[in-house]
Amino acid sequence: MKRILSFFVILLSVLAFNACTVNNVTIDDEIGGIFEKHGVKGTFGMFDNSRGTFTIYDLDRFKQNYAPGQTFNIISTMVALHTGKLTDDSSLVKGNDSLASTLNIYTAFRANSTPHFETVASLIGRDTMKFWVDSLKYGNKKIGNDLQHFWMNDSLQISADEQLGLIKRLYFKQHPIRASVQESLKKMLIVENNAQFQTAYQLGSVSLKGKQLGWIVGWIEENRHVYPFVINFDAGAEADTNAIGKKLMDDILAHIGFFKGIM
């Protein structure tokens, strides 16, 4: 069942969205059935930029903080490129593991290779990383003492609400980062681009407390209209969160009306 909540109702309920100013919100409870279909619990949020409206499932969870997992690679890459620690998306990085393989940053980014982003964090350094986490107002801004794992160990936490605001600002190149760097990140995020639509997103997962936390952060663009979105969900300890996340994304977007060229 869909319920329309006006901005005034939200104000009266003391629900102040962190992502951006809300004109109105559609709470789409039917999306809950899609999470149930895939055996997980989670939240979804989307911003319709042309109308200034939100579609959300599970508003309470949407505002709760969680470890970002590999979705933080968006920030690490952006900061490394902006500060000159990496030159461009072909810059080479050696993995911080026993294999010590060398990948260009684009390949490491698309592969969600944590060992390579541990190296990127070391290149950036703690003080610079903290400065940019603060400047970008990223979640609780706590990077802790473990520079190479803070986005995976529950030190740094962020809500789906805040993730939605961050990805929206990236799309419109509104971060305090060089526009050329933000444009590079946008291109790195693109997964599918055809005559009907473009999907761009980053997957992420974190193993915490005997279960997996999954993320998808990105946007879909159709008929020159952009719709940033975020998915956050819990799954079993052995679950393939990337596969589940991709199916959730496809099913939820299809439920809303995408992939038909009519949005």
C-alpha positions in Angstrom: 0.0 0.0 0.0 1.3 3.4 -0.9 1.0 6.3 1.5 1.7 9.9 0.6 3.2 12.0 3.4 3.3 15.7 2.9 6.2 17.8 4.0 4.1 19.3 6.8 3.4 15.9 8.2 7.1 15.1 8.1 7.8 18.3 10.0 5.2 17.5 12.6 6.7 14.1 13.0 10.1 15.6 13.5 11.5 13.7 10.5 14.3 15.9 9.2 16.0 14.2 6.2 19.8 14.6 6.1 20.1 13.9 2.3 18.2 17.0 1.1 15.2 19.1 1.7 12.0 17.1 1.2 8.9 18.3 -0.7 7.0 15.1 -0.3 7.7 11.4 0.3 5.9 8.3 -1.0 6.2 5.4 1.5 5.9 2.3 -0.8 5.1 -0.6 1.5 4.8 -2.9 -1.6 8.6 -2.9 -1.8 8.7 -4.9 1.4 7.4 -7.9 -0.6 10.4 -7.7 -2.9 12.8 -7.9 0.1 10.8 -10.8 1.5 10.9 -12.5 -1.9 14.7 -12.5 -1.7 14.8 -13.6 1.9 16.2 -10.4 3.4 15.2 -7.3 5.4 16.2 -3.8 4.2 15.4 -0.3 3.1 15.2 1.5 -0.2 15.2 5.2 -1.0 15.0 7.0 -4.3 15.0 10.7 -5.2 13.1 11.9 -8.3 15.1 15.0 -9.2 12.7 16.3 -11.8 9.8 16.4 -9.2 11.8 16.8 -6.0 10.1 13.8 -4.4 11.2 10.6 -2.6 10.1 7.0 -2.7 11.1 5.1 0.4 10.5 1.8 2.0 11.1 1.4 5.8 11.7 4.9 6.9 13.1 4.0 10.3 15.9 1.8 8.8 16.5 4.4 6.1 17.7 6.8 8.8 19.8 4.3 10.8 23.6 4.2 10.6 25.6 1.2 9.2 29.1 0.5 8.1 29.5 1.6 4.5 31.6 -1.3 3.3 33.0 -0.9 -0.2 30.6 1.9 -1.0 33.2 4.0 0.7 35.5 3.3 -2.3 33.6 6.1 -4.0 35.0 8.6 -1.4 38.5 7.0 -1.3 38.8 7.2 -5.1 37.5 10.7 -5.2 39.9 12.0 -2.5 42.9 10.2 -4.0 42.3 11.7 -7.4 41.6 15.2 -6.0 44.7 15.2 -3.9 47.0 13.8 -6.6 47.7 10.5 -4.9 46.2 8.9 -8.0 46.5 10.6 -11.4 43.5 9.1 -13.3 41.5 5.9 -13.5 44.5 4.1 -15.1 46.7 4.7 -12.1 48.2 1.4 -10.8 47.7 0.2 -7.2 49.2 -2.8 -5.6 46.9 -4.9 -3.3 47.7 -5.0 0.4 47.5 -8.8 0.7 49.6 -11.9 0.1 48.9 -11.8 -3.6 50.1 -8.2 -3.9 48.5 -8.0 -7.4 48.6 -4.8 -9.3 45.5 -3.3 -10.8 44.5 0.0 -12.3 42.2 1.9 -10.0 39.2 1.6 -12.4 39.5 -2.2 -12.3 40.0 -2.3 -8.6 37.0 0.0 -8.2 34.7 -2.1 -10.3 35.9 -5.3 -8.6 35.4 -3.9 -5.1 38.9 -5.0 -4.2 39.4 -4.2 -0.6 43.1 -5.0 -0.6 43.7 -2.4 -3.3 41.6 0.2 -1.4 43.6 -0.5 1.7 46.6 0.7 -0.3 44.7 3.7 -1.5 43.9 4.6 2.1 47.6 4.4 3.0 48.5 6.6 0.0 45.9 9.2 1.2 47.1 9.1 4.9 45.1 9.5 8.1 45.1 13.3 8.4 44.1 13.9 4.8 41.4 11.1 5.0 40.0 12.6 8.2 40.0 16.1 6.6 37.9 14.9 3.6 35.6 12.7 5.6 34.8 15.8 7.7 34.6 18.1 4.7 32.2 15.7 2.9 30.2 15.3 6.1 30.3 11.6 5.6 28.2 9.8 8.2 29.4 9.9 11.8 32.9 11.0 10.5 34.7 8.4 12.7 37.6 6.7 11.0 39.1 5.3 14.2 42.8 4.2 14.5 42.8 1.5 11.8 43.3 3.5 8.6 43.1 0.4 6.3 39.8 -1.0 7.7 37.7 1.7 9.2 35.0 1.5 6.5 34.7 -2.2 7.0 34.9 -2.6 10.8 32.0 -0.5 12.0 34.1 2.6 13.1 32.6 4.7 10.2 28.9 4.5 9.9 26.4 6.2 7.6 22.7 6.1 6.9 20.9 5.2 3.7 19.5 8.7 3.9 23.0 10.3 3.9 24.2 7.9 1.2 21.4 9.1 -1.0 22.4 12.7 -0.5 26.1 11.9 -1.3 25.3 10.1 -4.5 22.9 12.9 -5.6 25.6 15.5 -5.0 28.1 13.4 -6.9 25.8 13.2 -9.9 25.4 17.0 -10.0 29.1 17.5 -9.2 28.2 19.4 -6.0 31.0 18.1 -3.7 33.9 20.3 -2.7 36.0 18.3 -5.1 37.3 19.3 -8.6 34.5 18.8 -11.1 36.7 16.8 -13.4 37.3 14.3 -10.6 33.6 14.0 -9.9 33.0 13.4 -13.6 35.6 10.7 -13.6 33.8 9.0 -10.7 30.5 9.2 -12.4 31.9 7.4 -15.4 33.5 4.7 -13.2 30.1 4.0 -11.6 28.3 3.3 -14.9 27.4 -0.3 -15.3 24.9 -0.3 -18.1 24.2 2.4 -20.7 21.8 1.9 -23.6 19.2 3.7 -25.6 16.5 3.3 -22.9 18.4 3.8 -19.6 21.7 4.2 -17.8 22.4 2.4 -14.5 25.4 3.5 -12.4 26.0 2.0 -9.0 28.5 0.7 -6.4 27.9 -2.5 -4.5 29.1 -3.0 -0.9 29.0 -5.6 1.8 30.3 -5.9 5.4 30.5 -9.0 7.6 29.4 -8.0 11.1 27.9 -9.9 14.1 27.3 -13.2 12.2 25.5 -11.7 9.2 26.2 -9.7 6.1 25.1 -6.1 5.4 24.6 -5.3 1.8 24.5 -1.9 0.0 23.8 -0.6 -3.5 24.4 3.2 -4.0 23.8 4.8 -7.4 21.3 6.1 -9.9 19.2 5.2 -12.9 18.8 7.7 -15.7 15.9 7.4 -18.1 14.6 9.9 -20.7 17.1 12.4 -19.4 15.7 12.3 -15.9 18.0 11.1 -13.1 16.8 9.1 -10.0 19.6 8.5 -7.4 18.8 5.5 -5.2 20.1 3.5 -2.2 19.4 -0.1 -1.1 20.5 -1.4 2.3 19.8 -4.9 3.6 20.7 -7.7 6.0 21.5 -11.2 4.8 22.9 -14.5 6.1 26.6 -14.9 6.9 27.2 -17.0 3.8 24.9 -15.0 1.4 26.1 -13.6 -1.9 25.1 -10.0 -1.2 26.2 -8.8 -4.6 23.9 -11.2 -6.4 21.0 -10.5 -4.0 21.6 -6.8 -4.2 21.5 -6.8 -8.0 18.3 -8.8 -8.0 16.7 -6.5 -5.5 17.7 -3.5 -7.5 16.3 -4.9 -10.8 13.0 -5.9 -9.1 12.5 -2.7 -7.2 13.3 -0.5 -10.2 11.0 -2.6 -12.4 8.2 -2.3 -9.7 8.6 1.5 -9.8 8.2 1.5 -13.6 11.8 1.6 -15.0 13.3 -0.3 -18.0 10.3 0.5 -20.2 11.4 4.0 -21.4 8.4 5.7 -19.8 9.8 7.2 -16.7 
